Amino acid sequence: MKISILLPFKENYSINSAGAVSLFVKDTISISKYKNHIKVFGSTKDKNYLSKNYTNLKTTESFFRSTNKNYVKKFLINKDFFNTKLLEVHNRPKYISQIKKSYNKRLFLYFHNDPQSMNGSKNVTERKYLISVVDKILFNSEWSRKRFFQGFDDIKLYLNKTAICYQSTNRVKIDFSKKQKIISFVGKLNKAKGYDIFGKTTLKILNKFKDWRVYVIGNEPREKINFRHKNYFNLGFKNNNFVLNFLKKTSISVIPSRWDEPFGRTSLEASSRGSAVIISSNGGLPETSEGAIVLKKLDEKNLYKEISYLISNHKKLKFHQKNNYKKFFLDHKYVTKIIDNLRSHYNINTIGLDTNKTLRIIHITNFNYRFDGRLQYNTGRRINNGFVRLGHNVLTISDRDLVNQNKNFLDLTGKNTLQLKIIKNINNFKPDVIVIGHADSVSNDTLKLIKEKNIKICQWFLDPVTKYGPDYMNNKKRFLQKSELVDASFLTTDPLALDFKIKNCFFIPNPCDISFETLKNYTKDCDNDLFFAMSHGVHRGDLKKGKFDDRELFINKLIRNNKDIKFDIYGMNNSQPIWGTNFIEKISNSSMGLNLSRGKPVKYYSSDRIAQLAGNGLLTFIDEKTCFRNLFNDKQMIFYKDFNDLSEKLNKYKKDSKTRKRIAKNGRDHYFKYFNSTQVAKYILRKTFNSNSKTNSYWENK
């Protein structure tokens, strides 16, 4: 895929004078998987360019023609721009309308500044135009994105067309023993950057702490703010390599901006070099460093207090330095991966999924044939139904049934037979893609053989893989076992909530299915108020003696403290778990359902119970710490903060049947519209084949 990057007019893309935008572009494309297909366009007087893939556009300045318009015109007719499949415009929203008149392919827009301060995005009308014509808008901070959407009354309609892409720097090893007694300021030497506050404060510091020095890197021709002291040194403007090397020996870095910094590169770079960082709370500065000291109030008194405290407490100074360095994660590799994933999503040249083609799919998961219909209602079948409804040819292999049925003297575990069965099926069926769900018995050697046949492979995984969830180490091991051999992985947890990273990993909701979730409990008055069911393992089928689940304490407390609520509870208190059609019959008698998963709540994780509750029209309650409010609103699902909040809301909606039924209906309608098995199956195939789509799935980029 040919990618063109258009820099702002007069952006200095040179080694000695590069600005933040140029550095960002150079650093990210140098390690991008698309680096051999990217061309950078700009207009600068300096000749020592940052990279070889740069084209300098010569423009003639005129009183009769806007130099910016002339610059964009020169770009659009340049031969190196021809056949571009993706155009990325940096920090110039006003270029978009001119570009769209002659370019109708994929278009990204990057904001490196406050959108409301830039021509072409200052008012809501301009910003709504941008979001309507640009495929993806990338912001350098969450603060900047919020500024873009200020004045919108329907933000959720557009969020999936945006992404956060922070600036980055390289990661290097830091020898903290070589840190010197240096306080630094890097940036423009003006009041907007808080330089006057910095200078006045550090003069007092130098008078008290005689062995410390202050170094200032930067200039400002429009404002003349000067400070003099024998230990106060102004080095003037220096290139980025000099700054990064200097920060290695800096102990304390101060970024006291008065204005709302959209991001703040200096704070990022200081953190990466192990400085103790002190920042103001303005704009996106707090997003640049997780370990920075944020000034409660931006003035000389507070800044003096924080610097003096660090100098006087050597252990605290070292702690803040190492903590900043430890928490630093915004390196070039991390940020480039975000950009490349977005590029891949819009890569229409990728050999991938043709939406008009019938695919041959082998779906390997546990279809539970050996349980005689007891476990018919499972997620594997839901996803399978989705593939079929999309019109694809699906061959199913139930791995655990095959293993269970083929144990013998020559194959004690039955796993060897399974591998042979898979290969034979592949040779006969000739699939386009292999979809694996919890198929632990499929060996990596088998997957390697499959990849040699140029067949796509993906895996989905439903169990919790977060640090504070149940069976964490085992689930993590199972999930990672195949991760390097598959083209995509799918989790019912937000991948960003994990304490480990995995390539091409995506969130999928637990799908509902029109043939499984057939009830509409909101249409009637039910005998019971609250339904809750759990088990000691789906394959076991009944309660296990001596086994205990932490949720039992919560549920029993709920029962004791809510005498007016009629509970219908299974899987605890000697009430056996329920399955299959029996489950449907039982759940049909309750108006509300509690979605309480094992372990500590984590973003987007839920068992498949949520699809059964909301999908069958029960008013569904879920802990707000799961962040499901990103996917549902308060008119579709009930979110509780804690035990008392849950109790209060249970009693409220028990009494208010009209509101209860309305919200339950909204929840079911919303679930079936956006999270049905067909939508989930379509998303799995699209991401696995890295294919383009005119519309994103509802949950993307939430």
KOLSE-475331 format. One line per 10 residues: their letters; for each residue x, y, z of C-alpha. Coordinates in steps of 0.02 Angstrom, whole numbers, padded with zeros to 5 digits. Example, Ala and Ser with C-alpha at 12.3 -4.5 7.8 and 13.67 -1.06 7.14 Angstrom:
BEGIN
AS) 00615:-00225:00390 ~ 00684:-00053:00357;
***
This chain:
BEGIN
MKISILLPFK) 00000:00000:00000 ~ 00072:00166:-00053 ~ 00061:00297:00086 ~ 00093:00483:00068 ~ 00122:00598:00217 ~ 00093:00785:00196 ~ 00180:00898:00322 ~ 00126:01077:00362 ~ 00192:01210:00244 ~ 00366:01268:00299;
ENYSINSAGA) 00379:01127:00427 ~ 00566:01105:00450 ~ 00604:00924:00405 ~ 00791:00938:00434 ~ 00915:00860:00553 ~ 00971:01021:00636 ~ 00805:01113:00654 ~ 00667:00983:00655 ~ 00510:01022:00752 ~ 00397:00903:00849;
VSLFVKDTIS) 00291:00853:00698 ~ 00442:00813:00590 ~ 00523:00711:00728 ~ 00363:00615:00755 ~ 00348:00573:00571 ~ 00531:00524:00551 ~ 00537:00417:00707 ~ 00377:00321:00673 ~ 00403:00285:00488 ~ 00581:00224:00518;
ISKYKNHIKV) 00514:00067:00606 ~ 00345:00054:00521 ~ 00306:-00108:00429 ~ 00254:00007:00286 ~ 00417:00108:00286 ~ 00464:00052:00110 ~ 00297:00114:00045 ~ 00292:00286:00129 ~ 00336:00451:00049 ~ 00348:00614:00150;
FGSTKDKNYL) 00307:00781:00068 ~ 00348:00953:00135 ~ 00421:01123:00097 ~ 00576:01178:00191 ~ 00730:01282:00152 ~ 00852:01169:00245 ~ 00928:01032:00137 ~ 00991:00908:00266 ~ 00830:00806:00270 ~ 00783:00687:00408;
SKNYTNLKTT) 00752:00540:00292 ~ 00783:00486:00112 ~ 00598:00460:00072 ~ 00567:00648:00078 ~ 00509:00756:-00069 ~ 00531:00944:-00051 ~ 00396:01043:-00141 ~ 00456:01208:-00212 ~ 00324:01343:-00204 ~ 00323:01522:-00265;
ESFFRSTNKN) 00262:01647:-00135 ~ 00139:01773:-00206 ~ 00029:01913:-00144 ~ -00110:01851:-00259 ~ -00114:01668:-00207 ~ -00115:01586:-00038 ~ 00052:01499:-00014 ~ -00034:01359:00080 ~ -00157:01329:-00063 ~ -00014:01334:-00188;
YVKKFLINKD) 00082:01211:-00080 ~ -00063:01087:-00074 ~ -00090:01106:-00262 ~ 00094:01067:-00295 ~ 00077:00913:-00187 ~ -00080:00848:-00274 ~ 00000:00858:-00447 ~ 00169:00786:-00394 ~ 00208:00624:-00485 ~ 00267:00541:-00323;
FFNTKLLEVH) 00094:00565:-00250 ~ 00007:00471:-00392 ~ -00069:00301:-00346 ~ -00069:00342:-00161 ~ -00192:00230:-00068 ~ -00181:00320:00099 ~ -00144:00504:00129 ~ -00095:00563:00303 ~ -00107:00750:00334 ~ -00018:00820:00487;
NRPKYISQIK) -00082:00966:00587 ~ -00167:01062:00448 ~ -00356:01035:00450 ~ -00377:01179:00328 ~ -00295:01074:00191 ~ -00433:00943:00195 ~ -00568:01031:00094 ~ -00444:01069:-00047 ~ -00378:00891:-00046 ~ -00551:00811:-00051;
KSYNKRLFLY) -00592:00899:-00215 ~ -00466:00792:-00309 ~ -00423:00646:-00193 ~ -00557:00519:-00147 ~ -00457:00378:-00066 ~ -00413:00344:00115 ~ -00373:00498:00219 ~ -00301:00520:00395 ~ -00284:00684:00489 ~ -00163:00706:00635;
FHNDPQSMNG) -00187:00842:00766 ~ -00029:00894:00857 ~ -00110:01052:00929 ~ -00274:01108:01005 ~ -00403:01083:00866 ~ -00497:01240:00919 ~ -00342:01346:00890 ~ -00315:01293:00709 ~ -00386:01361:00548 ~ -00506:01234:00477;
SKNVTERKYL) -00563:01164:00645 ~ -00599:01315:00755 ~ -00788:01298:00756 ~ -00907:01151:00772 ~ -00964:01161:00591 ~ -00786:01144:00528 ~ -00750:01000:00646 ~ -00909:00908:00595 ~ -00856:00926:00413 ~ -00686:00849:00453;
ISVVDKILFN) -00759:00700:00546 ~ -00877:00668:00401 ~ -00746:00664:00262 ~ -00589:00597:00349 ~ -00573:00410:00378 ~ -00475:00428:00540 ~ -00428:00576:00648 ~ -00282:00547:00766 ~ -00254:00657:00918 ~ -00095:00674:01020;
SEWSRKRFFQ) -00191:00668:01184 ~ -00362:00632:01255 ~ -00370:00817:01301 ~ -00354:00864:01117 ~ -00491:00742:01067 ~ -00607:00816:01198 ~ -00572:00989:01129 ~ -00616:00928:00954 ~ -00784:00859:01012 ~ -00830:01010:01119;
GFDDIKLYLN) -00999:01071:01058 ~ -01051:00904:00982 ~ -01212:00831:01049 ~ -01186:00657:00976 ~ -01005:00612:01012 ~ -01032:00423:01016 ~ -01080:00424:00833 ~ -00906:00483:00787 ~ -00787:00411:00918 ~ -00747:00259:00812;
KTAICYQSTN) -00675:00375:00679 ~ -00544:00440:00800 ~ -00394:00372:00894 ~ -00265:00431:01020 ~ -00088:00426:00954 ~ 00034:00504:01076 ~ 00203:00572:01027 ~ 00347:00457:01064 ~ 00533:00446:01093 ~ 00661:00306:01093;
RVKIDFSKKQ) 00697:00199:01245 ~ 00877:00191:01307 ~ 00962:00119:01460 ~ 00993:00247:01596 ~ 01135:00243:01722 ~ 01059:00335:01870 ~ 01229:00348:01956 ~ 01280:00471:01820 ~ 01140:00592:01856 ~ 01206:00766:01897;
KIISFVGKLN) 01138:00904:02006 ~ 01052:00986:01860 ~ 00879:01066:01842 ~ 00826:01088:01661 ~ 00699:01185:01559 ~ 00677:01142:01374 ~ 00563:01242:01260 ~ 00519:01417:01205 ~ 00575:01545:01333 ~ 00410:01636:01353;
KAKGYDIFGK) 00274:01663:01481 ~ 00154:01541:01396 ~ 00279:01404:01434 ~ 00298:01469:01612 ~ 00480:01514:01586 ~ 00466:01671:01693 ~ 00402:01566:01840 ~ 00540:01439:01812 ~ 00678:01570:01808 ~ 00623:01666:01963;
TTLKILNKFK) 00600:01505:02061 ~ 00765:01423:02012 ~ 00864:01580:02055 ~ 00803:01557:02233 ~ 00846:01372:02224 ~ 01024:01411:02166 ~ 01049:01534:02308 ~ 01000:01401:02434 ~ 01079:01246:02355 ~ 01250:01308:02301;
DWRVYVIGNE) 01306:01147:02214 ~ 01157:01136:02096 ~ 01150:01208:01920 ~ 01011:01261:01802 ~ 01020:01231:01614 ~ 00898:01308:01490 ~ 00882:01246:01312 ~ 00778:01352:01193 ~ 00750:01527:01127 ~ 00612:01654:01098;
PREKINFRHK) 00648:01804:00985 ~ 00479:01886:01025 ~ 00501:01891:01214 ~ 00658:01938:01306 ~ 00659:01856:01477 ~ 00833:01846:01550 ~ 00901:01777:01713 ~ 01078:01790:01778 ~ 01170:01681:01902 ~ 01342:01599:01900;
NYFNLGFKNN) 01257:01428:01900 ~ 01118:01474:01775 ~ 01162:01428:01594 ~ 01063:01465:01435 ~ 01121:01348:01296 ~ 01004:01420:01163 ~ 00917:01312:01033 ~ 00986:01135:01014 ~ 00931:00991:00905 ~ 00834:00845:00975;
NFVLNFLKKT) 00982:00726:00988 ~ 01073:00851:01098 ~ 00919:00873:01208 ~ 00896:00685:01231 ~ 01078:00659:01278 ~ 01075:00806:01397 ~ 00921:00739:01486 ~ 01016:00580:01528 ~ 01117:00677:01657 ~ 00976:00794:01712;
SISVIPSRWD) 00903:00758:01885 ~ 00750:00871:01882 ~ 00653:00930:01728 ~ 00521:01065:01744 ~ 00379:01098:01622 ~ 00273:01235:01704 ~ 00163:01284:01556 ~ 00030:01416:01581 ~ -00058:01374:01419 ~ -00151:01213:01383;
EPFGRTSLEA) -00015:01104:01308 ~ -00100:00979:01190 ~ 00032:00852:01243 ~ 00206:00910:01292 ~ 00355:00823:01213 ~ 00482:00883:01341 ~ 00394:00796:01484 ~ 00387:00635:01381 ~ 00573:00643:01339 ~ 00624:00687:01516;
SSRGSAVIIS) 00529:00536:01582 ~ 00612:00422:01454 ~ 00782:00482:01518 ~ 00742:00455:01701 ~ 00721:00634:01760 ~ 00609:00681:01905 ~ 00477:00779:01809 ~ 00375:00925:01877 ~ 00231:00985:01769 ~ 00079:01097:01775;
SNGGLPETSE) -00093:01019:01756 ~ -00136:01115:01598 ~ -00197:01032:01439 ~ -00130:00859:01398 ~ 00027:00874:01504 ~ -00033:00748:01636 ~ -00048:00618:01496 ~ 00137:00630:01452 ~ 00205:00549:01609 ~ 00121:00431:01731;
GAIVLKKLDE) 00252:00468:01864 ~ 00265:00657:01852 ~ 00239:00775:01999 ~ 00089:00884:01953 ~ 00088:01057:02031 ~ -00070:01091:02131 ~ -00055:01273:02084 ~ 00060:01350:01955 ~ 00160:01483:02047 ~ 00334:01514:02115;
KNLYKEISYL) 00289:01457:02291 ~ 00228:01284:02240 ~ 00365:01256:02114 ~ 00498:01306:02241 ~ 00421:01187:02367 ~ 00426:01037:02249 ~ 00604:01068:02185 ~ 00669:01102:02360 ~ 00586:00944:02425 ~ 00668:00835:02291;
ISNHKKLKFH) 00841:00911:02318 ~ 00829:00893:02507 ~ 00769:00712:02500 ~ 00891:00610:02398 ~ 00792:00448:02414 ~ 00633:00533:02353 ~ 00727:00610:02209 ~ 00794:00440:02157 ~ 00622:00363:02178 ~ 00541:00490:02063;
QKNNYKKFFL) 00679:00471:01934 ~ 00666:00281:01929 ~ 00477:00281:01941 ~ 00463:00397:01791 ~ 00581:00288:01692 ~ 00493:00127:01744 ~ 00321:00192:01694 ~ 00378:00262:01528 ~ 00296:00164:01386 ~ 00272:00287:01243;
DHKYVTKIID) 00420:00230:01141 ~ 00425:00231:00951 ~ 00382:00046:00939 ~ 00224:00065:01043 ~ 00158:00216:00949 ~ 00207:00152:00777 ~ 00109:-00007:00811 ~ -00047:00097:00844 ~ -00025:00189:00679 ~ 00016:00032:00580;
NLRSHYNINT) -00137:-00057:00649 ~ -00244:00087:00588 ~ -00156:00085:00420 ~ -00183:-00102:00405 ~ -00367:-00079:00439 ~ -00380:00031:00284 ~ -00258:-00066:00177 ~ -00367:-00104:00028 ~ -00222:-00187:-00063 ~ -00204:-00322:00068;
IGLDTNKTLR) -00250:-00492:-00001 ~ -00395:-00522:00113 ~ -00579:-00547:00132 ~ -00690:-00519:-00017 ~ -00861:-00485:00060 ~ -00945:-00561:-00093 ~ -00847:-00722:-00080 ~ -00907:-00878:00010 ~ -00765:-00930:00124 ~ -00724:-01106:00177;
IIHITNFNYR) -00700:-01101:00365 ~ -00643:-01239:00482 ~ -00703:-01195:00657 ~ -00611:-01292:00792 ~ -00684:-01278:00967 ~ -00775:-01381:01096 ~ -00950:-01414:01029 ~ -00987:-01526:01180 ~ -01064:-01672:01085 ~ -01021:-01788:01230;
FDGRLQYNTG) -01134:-01692:01349 ~ -01293:-01740:01257 ~ -01363:-01564:01230 ~ -01333:-01500:01407 ~ -01209:-01370:01344 ~ -01296:-01327:01181 ~ -01306:-01140:01220 ~ -01122:-01094:01208 ~ -01022:-00955:01126 ~ -00937:-01071:01001;
RRINNGFVRL) -01106:-01113:00925 ~ -01157:-00930:00927 ~ -01002:-00880:00827 ~ -01030:-01030:00713 ~ -01208:-00973:00679 ~ -01137:-00802:00633 ~ -01020:-00877:00503 ~ -01164:-00976:00427 ~ -01281:-00825:00422 ~ -01146:-00731:00328;
GHNVLTISDR) -01160:-00864:00195 ~ -00996:-00954:00226 ~ -00963:-01141:00215 ~ -00916:-01198:00391 ~ -00840:-01365:00438 ~ -00840:-01394:00627 ~ -00714:-01496:00724 ~ -00750:-01526:00909 ~ -00574:-01546:00976 ~ -00615:-01605:01152;
DLVNQNKNFL) -00742:-01731:01092 ~ -00616:-01804:00969 ~ -00481:-01813:01102 ~ -00602:-01894:01225 ~ -00662:-02024:01101 ~ -00492:-02073:01031 ~ -00390:-02114:01185 ~ -00309:-02284:01163 ~ -00152:-02383:01199 ~ -00060:-02305:01051;
DLTGKNTLQL) -00124:-02128:01086 ~ -00150:-02110:01274 ~ -00213:-01930:01266 ~ -00301:-01938:01098 ~ -00207:-01781:01043 ~ -00108:-01865:00905 ~ -00269:-01924:00826 ~ -00338:-01747:00835 ~ -00187:-01674:00741 ~ -00206:-01806:00605;
KIIKNINNFK) -00393:-01772:00590 ~ -00363:-01585:00571 ~ -00234:-01608:00433 ~ -00345:-01732:00339 ~ -00492:-01611:00350 ~ -00383:-01470:00284 ~ -00320:-01574:00138 ~ -00497:-01622:00088 ~ -00590:-01461:00128 ~ -00454:-01336:00077;
PDVIVIGHAD) -00510:-01197:00195 ~ -00476:-01012:00178 ~ -00465:-00988:00366 ~ -00450:-01090:00526 ~ -00543:-01019:00676 ~ -00490:-01088:00846 ~ -00584:-01065:01009 ~ -00506:-01131:01170 ~ -00435:-01277:01070 ~ -00288:-01309:01185;
SVSNDTLKLI) -00256:-01482:01113 ~ -00214:-01414:00940 ~ -00024:-01416:00938 ~ 00087:-01276:00878 ~ 00169:-01398:00757 ~ -00001:-01422:00675 ~ -00024:-01234:00663 ~ 00147:-01217:00581 ~ 00097:-01344:00449 ~ -00063:-01246:00419;
KEKNIKICQW) 00032:-01082:00397 ~ 00144:-01163:00268 ~ -00014:-01189:00163 ~ -00046:-01000:00168 ~ -00208:-01021:00266 ~ -00265:-00884:00384 ~ -00279:-00931:00569 ~ -00364:-00841:00713 ~ -00410:-00882:00892 ~ -00546:-00823:01010;
FLDPVTKYGP) -00536:-00838:01198 ~ -00674:-00806:01325 ~ -00591:-00839:01494 ~ -00519:-00695:01597 ~ -00334:-00663:01567 ~ -00309:-00516:01685 ~ -00193:-00516:01833 ~ -00332:-00506:01962 ~ -00445:-00633:01880 ~ -00466:-00819:01919;
DYMNNKKRFL) -00342:-00946:01848 ~ -00237:-00802:01784 ~ -00072:-00891:01752 ~ -00152:-01041:01669 ~ -00269:-00937:01560 ~ -00127:-00822:01509 ~ -00019:-00971:01462 ~ -00160:-01049:01360 ~ -00195:-00886:01269 ~ -00013:-00847:01229;
QKSELVDASF) 00027:-01024:01175 ~ -00035:-00994:00998 ~ -00024:-00804:00989 ~ 00133:-00798:00881 ~ 00061:-00919:00753 ~ -00109:-00840:00723 ~ -00152:-00690:00615 ~ -00270:-00617:00746 ~ -00327:-00650:00924 ~ -00494:-00603:01001;
LTTDPLALDF) -00536:-00578:01185 ~ -00691:-00535:01284 ~ -00578:-00416:01380 ~ -00504:-00252:01321 ~ -00326:-00301:01265 ~ -00261:-00137:01338 ~ -00316:-00196:01511 ~ -00191:-00340:01505 ~ -00022:-00333:01593 ~ 00060:-00406:01438;
KIKNCFFIPN) 00060:-00357:01256 ~ 00006:-00465:01109 ~ 00008:-00420:00926 ~ -00154:-00407:00825 ~ -00264:-00433:00976 ~ -00442:-00366:00976 ~ -00592:-00356:01091 ~ -00753:-00445:01046 ~ -00914:-00438:01147 ~ -01000:-00597:01203;
PCDISFETLK) -01121:-00621:01058 ~ -01307:-00650:01075 ~ -01399:-00758:00949 ~ -01576:-00746:00889 ~ -01596:-00935:00897 ~ -01531:-00944:01077 ~ -01592:-00785:01163 ~ -01776:-00806:01121 ~ -01859:-00729:01276 ~ -01928:-00554:01302;
NYTKDCDNDL) -01952:-00549:01491 ~ -01995:-00364:01487 ~ -02161:-00405:01406 ~ -02231:-00489:01562 ~ -02236:-00485:01753 ~ -02115:-00617:01816 ~ -02129:-00718:01977 ~ -01950:-00680:02029 ~ -01854:-00517:02041 ~ -01669:-00559:02023;
FFAMSHGVHR) -01591:-00705:01931 ~ -01411:-00760:01960 ~ -01328:-00921:01908 ~ -01151:-00987:01918 ~ -01065:-01156:01916 ~ -00910:-01247:01975 ~ -00862:-01281:01794 ~ -00970:-01306:01641 ~ -00903:-01480:01606 ~ -00934:-01540:01783;
GDLKKGKFDD) -01119:-01500:01780 ~ -01152:-01500:01968 ~ -01086:-01428:02130 ~ -00916:-01487:02185 ~ -00899:-01527:02370 ~ -00779:-01409:02460 ~ -00766:-01287:02314 ~ -00800:-01104:02354 ~ -00827:-00952:02244 ~ -00799:-00775:02313;
RELFINKLIR) -00960:-00718:02231 ~ -01058:-00822:02355 ~ -01014:-00699:02494 ~ -01078:-00554:02390 ~ -01238:-00642:02339 ~ -01279:-00703:02515 ~ -01251:-00528:02584 ~ -01365:-00462:02448 ~ -01500:-00585:02499 ~ -01485:-00543:02685;
NNKDIKFDIY) -01495:-00355:02657 ~ -01636:-00352:02531 ~ -01783:-00443:02608 ~ -01908:-00371:02484 ~ -01815:-00440:02333 ~ -01865:-00614:02274 ~ -01704:-00700:02220 ~ -01686:-00849:02102 ~ -01510:-00914:02130 ~ -01420:-01066:02057;
GMNNSQPIWG) -01248:-01143:02078 ~ -01231:-01106:02264 ~ -01316:-01134:02433 ~ -01349:-01316:02383 ~ -01445:-01261:02229 ~ -01372:-01354:02081 ~ -01318:-01258:01923 ~ -01437:-01261:01775 ~ -01403:-01293:01592 ~ -01481:-01301:01420;
TNFIEKISNS) -01668:-01286:01403 ~ -01685:-01296:01592 ~ -01585:-01135:01602 ~ -01703:-01048:01480 ~ -01854:-01105:01578 ~ -01783:-01041:01742 ~ -01723:-00874:01676 ~ -01893:-00841:01598 ~ -01965:-00815:01773 ~ -01857:-00665:01824;
SMGLNLSRGK) -01872:-00482:01778 ~ -01693:-00432:01824 ~ -01522:-00515:01809 ~ -01356:-00486:01896 ~ -01202:-00500:01784 ~ -01067:-00537:01913 ~ -00908:-00616:01846 ~ -00769:-00698:01945 ~ -00620:-00593:01998 ~ -00589:-00407:02003;
PVKYYSSDRI) -00691:-00305:01876 ~ -00588:-00260:01723 ~ -00626:-00161:01566 ~ -00753:-00252:01456 ~ -00729:-00424:01531 ~ -00886:-00522:01563 ~ -00934:-00704:01551 ~ -01059:-00751:01416 ~ -01195:-00730:01548 ~ -01218:-00550:01496;
AQLAGNGLLT) -01280:-00604:01324 ~ -01404:-00723:01406 ~ -01468:-00591:01528 ~ -01481:-00439:01416 ~ -01522:-00545:01263 ~ -01673:-00623:01349 ~ -01744:-00455:01402 ~ -01697:-00451:01586 ~ -01649:-00285:01662 ~ -01462:-00315:01678;
FIDEKTCFRN) -01353:-00250:01820 ~ -01164:-00238:01801 ~ -01019:-00160:01899 ~ -00975:00009:01822 ~ -00789:-00032:01838 ~ -00809:-00148:01690 ~ -00827:00010:01583 ~ -00979:-00061:01495 ~ -01050:00115:01499 ~ -00941:00142:01345;
LFNDKQMIFY) -01048:00012:01256 ~ -01219:00043:01336 ~ -01300:00195:01413 ~ -01406:00214:01570 ~ -01564:00188:01468 ~ -01506:00015:01414 ~ -01418:-00060:01565 ~ -01398:-00024:01752 ~ -01224:00013:01818 ~ -01186:00003:02004;
KDFNDLSEKL) -01040:00075:02102 ~ -01039:-00042:02251 ~ -01146:-00157:02357 ~ -01254:-00019:02430 ~ -01283:00061:02261 ~ -01334:-00107:02189 ~ -01455:-00140:02332 ~ -01534:00031:02313 ~ -01558:00011:02126 ~ -01628:-00166:02141;
NKYKKDSKTR) -01765:-00103:02256 ~ -01795:00049:02148 ~ -01825:-00049:01989 ~ -01923:-00185:02076 ~ -02052:-00052:02120 ~ -02044:00045:01956 ~ -02097:-00091:01835 ~ -02132:00030:01693 ~ -01956:00100:01691 ~ -01881:-00072:01723;
KRIAKNGRDH) -01966:-00147:01571 ~ -01923:00000:01460 ~ -01737:-00008:01502 ~ -01736:-00198:01484 ~ -01814:-00183:01311 ~ -01689:-00049:01260 ~ -01547:-00159:01322 ~ -01606:-00310:01224 ~ -01635:-00208:01066 ~ -01463:-00129:01080;
YFKYFNSTQV) -01379:-00296:01112 ~ -01461:-00380:00964 ~ -01425:-00233:00848 ~ -01239:-00216:00884 ~ -01177:-00372:00974 ~ -01263:-00515:00884 ~ -01169:-00669:00825 ~ -01169:-00614:00643 ~ -01087:-00447:00686 ~ -00955:-00533:00794;
AKYILRKTFN) -00920:-00665:00662 ~ -00902:-00531:00528 ~ -00780:-00433:00637 ~ -00675:-00589:00671 ~ -00656:-00623:00485 ~ -00623:-00441:00442 ~ -00483:-00422:00568 ~ -00408:-00592:00527 ~ -00399:-00549:00342 ~ -00348:-00370:00382;
SNSKTNSYWE) -00486:-00312:00266 ~ -00563:-00143:00235 ~ -00740:-00100:00286 ~ -00845:00054:00254 ~ -00913:00046:00431 ~ -00828:-00004:00593 ~ -00906:-00122:00719 ~ -00995:-00029:00858 ~ -00868:-00075:00992 ~ -00712:-00025:00895;
NK) -00606:00114:00975 ~ -00727:00135:01121;
***
